[in-house]
Amino acid sequence: HSSCSQNLFLKDRYGASQLVIFVNNLQGVQSCFFNATYTISLENSFNTVGSGSSASLTTLLGNIELGNQIIPFDFSDDISGTVLQPDTVYDGTPLKLDVVIDLTVISNNQVSTFITAISPSGFVCSDIDTLNFVSGLAPPPNIPTRSPTSSPTASPAPTPDPEETACALRPGIVCQVLNGGGLLTCDNIVPPPNQECTSGVPISELDFIYRGGGCTNNVLNCVGGGANTDQVWITIESAAQNILWNQLTERDTFMSLRGIDNQMEVTISTVQNNRPGTELLRYDILTNCTATAGLTLKDRYGALELAEFTIRDGDIVVANAAYADVLITYDIELKDNTAIKAQITSARSTGGLVSNQITETFTPPAESIGRRTRYIFGTESYFIDLIDGGIDQEYAFELDVIANSASNVNLPCNANTAFGFSAN
């Protein structure tokens, strides 16, 4: 009865088809669904006294609550390394989230975001924001069509029948290099072009690792017996009295320092009530990278090991890293433009060095995987020595997922993906 001589109701099924929208001259467009787009904007505002500092963005993540469904999102890769000057707004890659809201169901909708950034002095700042509203307070007017009307116009493709259509999954293996200031990626893990910083060109970043130890002959004005505990408080201050680092630090922690000038003072103390306690060690490091006062990768400077130096020569920025701190994340979501929920029954990864593959079996999620839902099975970390790691630096990863349609166990949607990189 497409002429509406008999009433048609939204969301009714007619064989393999489902009515989700109709258009006629009397009622206009009537639809069950609303396509919503959330846009996240970022601004580095002045503080309460009218001053401010630049901020290097590091993470941006959150979730969308759509009724009982929670959809996480992570824009960290899009914004990481972007520097916002005081009283400016972010104008990089658009930060948009698309969701479909069912207007025939009363539901609470909330978007929550969390962002972190680092100031030039090394301080970590963060903020949160939320948006909340209720949809579906009333169904679209005139849900049954009225007779007589003209023939409806063309409508979208019908919603697939979940009893007859298999789900479609997209497994993911996400590779991130956590150090290198965004200059190192999993497609570009190579030995450092330079192991010594002696050219005298400006340094844009130094990375040290807290290893523990005492005075060494390449530091100045060293006072103290040494720092060998797994947890200390480290304060690093430049010659211009900029605070480059000031926080509780665990052994083997990467410390990325920006705002480098020709010298810095390192003070290492015990930790008392999450604040610095008794001073253990204090010394100076020359950081002007000249032939007479250069820096060398993997050398110890007191209790710190130099892990990376990034230099800027004109418009060219070069990261010289002794190590690559690689994070592998295994995840799963539905393929784009699919809506059939999937129930994961098992998942297994095989990864690591090609010469030493390790297999891990993951616990499947209790809830089914729906639209725009990303589930993380687990992560793996690899600390790769780019100088003395040898020639065996080929890595390979594979993820196998066994699943079926959530509404019909006889409709499988198994999936597999693989990824690899070389670090030489």
C-alpha positions in Angstrom: 0.0 0.0 0.0 2.7 2.5 -1.0 -0.1 5.0 -1.9 -1.0 5.0 1.9 -4.5 3.9 1.3 -3.7 1.9 4.4 -1.7 3.4 7.2 2.1 2.7 7.3 4.0 2.9 10.6 7.6 3.8 11.0 9.9 0.9 11.9 7.3 -1.7 10.7 8.8 -4.5 8.7 7.5 -5.6 5.3 9.3 -8.8 4.4 13.0 -8.0 4.2 12.4 -4.3 4.3 11.8 -1.9 7.1 10.2 1.5 6.9 12.5 4.1 8.5 11.5 7.3 6.6 8.8 8.7 4.4 8.2 12.0 2.6 4.9 13.4 1.4 3.4 16.8 0.5 1.2 17.0 3.6 3.5 15.8 6.3 7.0 16.5 4.9 9.9 14.3 6.0 9.1 11.8 8.8 12.0 9.7 10.1 12.9 7.5 13.1 16.5 8.6 13.1 18.5 11.7 13.5 22.1 11.9 12.3 24.0 13.9 15.0 27.5 15.3 14.6 29.4 16.4 17.7 32.3 18.8 17.1 35.0 19.3 19.8 36.7 22.7 19.9 39.9 23.5 21.9 41.0 26.8 23.2 44.0 27.9 25.3 42.5 30.7 27.4 44.2 33.2 29.6 44.2 32.4 33.3 42.4 34.5 35.9 45.2 37.1 36.1 45.2 37.7 32.4 48.3 35.8 31.5 49.0 32.5 29.8 51.5 30.0 28.5 51.7 27.9 25.3 50.5 24.4 25.7 51.6 21.3 23.8 48.6 19.0 23.5 49.1 15.3 24.4 45.8 13.5 24.8 42.2 14.0 24.0 39.8 11.2 24.7 36.3 10.5 26.1 33.1 8.7 25.4 29.6 9.1 24.1 26.7 7.8 26.1 23.8 6.9 23.8 21.1 5.4 26.1 22.7 2.3 27.6 25.5 2.2 25.0 28.9 3.7 25.8 31.1 4.6 22.8 34.7 5.5 23.6 36.7 7.8 21.3 40.4 8.9 21.2 41.6 11.9 19.2 45.1 11.8 20.8 46.8 10.9 17.5 45.2 13.9 15.8 46.2 16.5 18.3 49.4 15.1 19.9 52.3 17.6 19.5 50.1 20.5 18.5 51.1 23.7 20.3 48.4 26.2 21.2 49.7 29.7 22.0 47.9 31.7 24.7 44.4 33.0 23.7 44.3 30.9 20.5 42.0 28.1 19.3 42.8 24.7 17.7 42.5 24.8 13.9 43.9 21.4 13.0 42.2 18.2 11.9 38.4 18.6 12.6 37.5 16.7 15.8 34.0 15.4 14.9 31.9 12.4 16.1 28.9 11.1 14.1 26.1 9.2 15.9 22.7 8.1 14.9 19.9 8.8 17.5 16.7 6.8 17.4 13.9 9.4 18.0 11.3 6.8 18.8 13.1 5.8 22.0 13.6 8.1 25.0 17.3 8.1 25.8 19.9 10.1 27.7 22.7 11.4 25.5 26.0 12.6 26.9 29.4 13.5 25.5 32.4 13.6 27.9 35.8 14.8 26.9 39.2 14.9 28.7 42.3 16.7 27.5 45.9 17.0 28.8 48.7 19.2 27.7 52.2 20.2 28.8 53.5 23.7 29.3 57.0 24.8 28.3 58.0 24.5 31.9 57.0 20.8 32.0 53.8 21.2 34.0 50.9 19.0 33.0 47.5 20.7 32.7 44.1 19.1 32.0 40.5 19.9 31.6 37.1 18.1 31.1 33.9 19.1 29.5 30.5 17.4 29.1 27.3 17.9 27.0 24.0 16.3 28.1 20.5 16.2 26.6 17.5 13.9 26.4 16.1 12.8 23.0 13.0 11.0 22.0 10.6 12.9 24.4 8.0 12.5 21.8 7.9 10.4 18.6 7.9 12.3 15.3 4.4 13.7 14.6 2.0 11.7 12.4 3.8 8.5 12.7 1.1 6.7 10.7 0.8 8.2 7.3 -2.5 9.7 6.4 -4.6 8.7 3.4 -4.7 9.7 0.7 -1.3 11.2 -0.1 1.0 11.2 -3.1 3.5 8.4 -3.5 6.5 8.7 -1.1 9.9 9.7 -2.5 12.9 7.4 -2.5 14.1 6.4 1.0 17.4 5.0 2.3 18.3 1.4 2.1 16.3 -0.8 4.6 17.8 -1.8 7.9 19.3 -5.3 7.5 17.4 -8.1 9.3 19.6 -9.1 12.2 18.2 -12.7 12.0 19.4 -13.1 8.4 22.4 -10.8 8.0 25.8 -11.6 9.4 27.9 -9.0 11.3 31.0 -7.6 9.8 34.0 -6.9 12.0 37.2 -4.8 11.6 40.0 -5.9 13.8 42.8 -3.5 14.5 46.5 -3.5 15.5 47.5 0.0 16.4 51.2 0.8 16.7 52.4 3.9 18.5 55.9 5.2 19.2 55.5 7.0 22.6 58.8 8.9 22.5 60.3 11.1 19.7 58.0 14.0 20.1 55.8 12.8 17.2 58.8 12.5 14.8 59.1 8.7 15.2 56.3 6.5 13.8 56.1 2.7 13.4 56.9 3.3 9.7 60.0 5.2 10.6 61.8 3.4 13.4 65.5 3.8 12.5 68.8 4.1 14.2 69.7 7.7 15.2 71.4 9.8 12.4 73.7 11.2 15.1 74.8 9.7 18.4 76.6 12.8 19.6 75.2 16.3 19.9 78.2 18.5 19.1 77.1 20.6 16.1 76.1 23.6 18.2 72.7 23.9 16.5 69.6 24.7 18.8 68.2 21.8 20.8 64.4 21.6 20.7 64.1 18.6 23.0 66.1 16.3 25.3 64.9 13.0 26.6 66.5 11.4 29.7 65.7 8.2 31.5 66.0 7.9 35.2 68.3 4.9 35.8 69.7 5.7 39.3 73.3 6.3 40.3 75.6 9.0 41.6 78.0 11.6 40.4 79.7 11.1 37.0 82.7 12.9 35.5 80.6 14.5 32.8 78.5 16.7 35.1 79.4 19.8 37.1 79.0 20.8 40.8 77.8 17.4 41.8 76.7 17.1 45.5 75.3 14.0 47.2 75.8 10.3 47.7 73.5 9.1 44.9 70.0 8.2 44.1 69.2 4.5 43.7 65.6 4.0 44.8 62.9 3.0 42.4 60.8 6.1 43.1 62.3 9.6 43.5 61.3 13.3 43.0 63.2 14.9 40.2 63.3 18.7 39.5 65.2 20.0 36.4 65.7 23.7 35.9 67.3 25.5 33.0 69.9 28.3 33.3 67.0 30.7 32.5 65.2 29.3 35.6 62.5 27.5 33.5 61.2 24.4 35.2 61.7 21.6 32.7 60.6 18.7 35.0 59.2 18.7 38.5 57.4 15.5 39.5 57.5 12.1 41.1 59.5 9.8 38.8 59.7 6.0 38.6 62.9 4.2 37.5 63.1 3.8 33.7 60.7 6.7 33.1 61.2 8.8 30.0 61.5 12.5 30.7 60.9 14.7 27.7 62.4 18.2 28.3 61.7 21.3 26.2 62.9 24.9 26.7 66.5 23.8 26.6 69.3 26.5 26.9 73.0 26.0 27.6 72.8 24.4 31.0 70.4 22.7 33.4 70.4 21.8 37.1 69.1 18.4 38.2 67.9 17.9 41.8 66.9 14.4 42.9 65.1 13.9 46.3 63.2 11.3 48.2 59.4 11.3 48.0 57.4 12.2 51.1 53.6 12.5 50.9 53.8 12.8 47.1 56.1 15.8 47.4 59.9 16.2 47.4 61.6 15.2 50.6 65.3 14.8 51.5 67.7 15.9 48.7 69.8 12.9 47.5 71.8 14.3 44.6 72.2 17.7 42.8 74.4 18.5 39.8 74.5 20.6 36.5 74.6 19.3 32.9 76.0 21.4 30.0 73.4 21.3 27.2 74.8 23.7 24.5 76.0 20.7 22.4 79.3 22.1 21.3 82.4 20.1 20.4 83.9 20.8 23.9 80.6 20.2 25.8 78.6 17.7 23.8 76.1 15.1 24.7 76.2 11.4 23.8 73.3 9.0 23.5 73.2 6.3 26.2 75.8 8.0 28.3 75.0 8.5 32.0 74.8 12.0 33.4 74.6 11.4 37.1 71.5 9.3 37.6 70.1 10.0 34.2 70.7 8.3 30.8 70.5 10.4 27.6 67.9 8.7 25.5 67.2 11.2 22.7 68.1 14.7 21.5 66.1 16.6 18.9 67.9 19.4 17.0 66.5 22.1 14.7 68.6 23.4 11.8 66.5 26.0 10.1 63.2 24.4 9.1 64.6 20.9 9.5 63.9 19.0 12.8 65.8 15.8 13.4 65.1 13.3 16.3 68.1 11.3 17.3 66.7 8.5 19.5 68.6 5.7 21.2 65.4 3.8 21.9 61.9 3.4 20.6 59.2 2.9 23.2 56.5 1.1 21.1 53.0 0.4 22.2 50.9 -2.2 20.3 47.1 -2.1 20.9 44.7 -4.9 19.8 41.1 -3.8 19.2 37.9 -4.6 17.4 34.9 -2.7 16.0 32.2 -3.0 13.4 33.1 -2.2 9.8 31.9 1.2 8.6 28.2 1.4 7.4 27.2 -1.8 9.2 24.9 -2.1 12.2 24.5 -5.8 13.0 25.9 -6.3 16.5 28.6 -9.0 17.0 29.2 -11.2 19.9 32.9 -12.1 20.3 33.6 -15.7 21.5 37.4 -15.7 21.4 40.3 -13.6 20.4 44.0 -14.4 20.1 47.1 -12.4 19.2 50.5 -13.6 18.0 53.3 -11.0 18.0 56.8 -9.7 18.8 60.1 -10.4 17.2 59.7 -12.6 14.1 62.3 -14.9 15.7 60.4 -15.1 19.0 56.6 -14.9 18.5 54.4 -14.9 21.6 50.8 -15.9 21.6 48.2 -14.5 24.0 44.5 -15.4 24.4 42.2 -12.5 25.4 39.1 -12.6 27.4 36.2 -11.8 25.1 33.9 -8.8 26.0 30.8 -9.6 27.9 28.8 -7.1 25.9 28.2 -7.3 22.1 30.0 -5.0 19.8 27.6 -2.3 18.3 27.9 0.6 16.0 30.8 3.0 16.8 31.9 0.7 19.7 35.6 0.1 20.0 36.7 -2.7 22.3 40.4 -3.0 23.3 41.5 -6.6 23.9 44.9 -5.6 25.3 48.3 -3.9 24.8 51.9 -4.9 24.5 55.0 -2.7 25.0 58.4 -3.1 23.3 61.4 -1.1 24.4 63.7 -1.3 21.3 67.4 -0.5 21.4 68.2 1.3 18.2 71.9 1.4 18.7 73.0 -1.9 20.2 69.9 -4.0 19.5 71.6 -6.1 16.8 70.2 -7.0 13.4 67.2 -9.1 14.6 64.8 -6.2 14.6 61.8 -7.5 12.5 58.5 -7.4 14.3 55.2 -9.0 13.2 51.8 -9.1 14.8 48.5 -10.9 14.0 45.0 -10.8 15.6 42.4 -13.5 15.1 38.8 -13.0 16.3 36.1 -15.6 16.3 32.6 -14.0 16.5 29.0 -14.4 15.4 25.9 -12.2 15.0 24.5 -11.3 18.4 21.0 -12.2 17.3 21.9 -15.4 15.5 24.8 -17.6 16.5 24.6 -19.4 13.2 25.9 -16.3 11.4 29.6 -16.1 11.9 31.7 -13.0 11.3 35.2 -14.1 12.1 38.0 -11.6 11.3 41.8 -11.5 11.0 44.4 -8.8 10.5 48.2 -8.5 10.5 50.8 -5.8 10.9 54.6 -5.6 11.0 57.5 -3.2 11.1 61.3 -3.2 11.1 63.5 -1.3 13.5 66.7 -1.1 11.5 
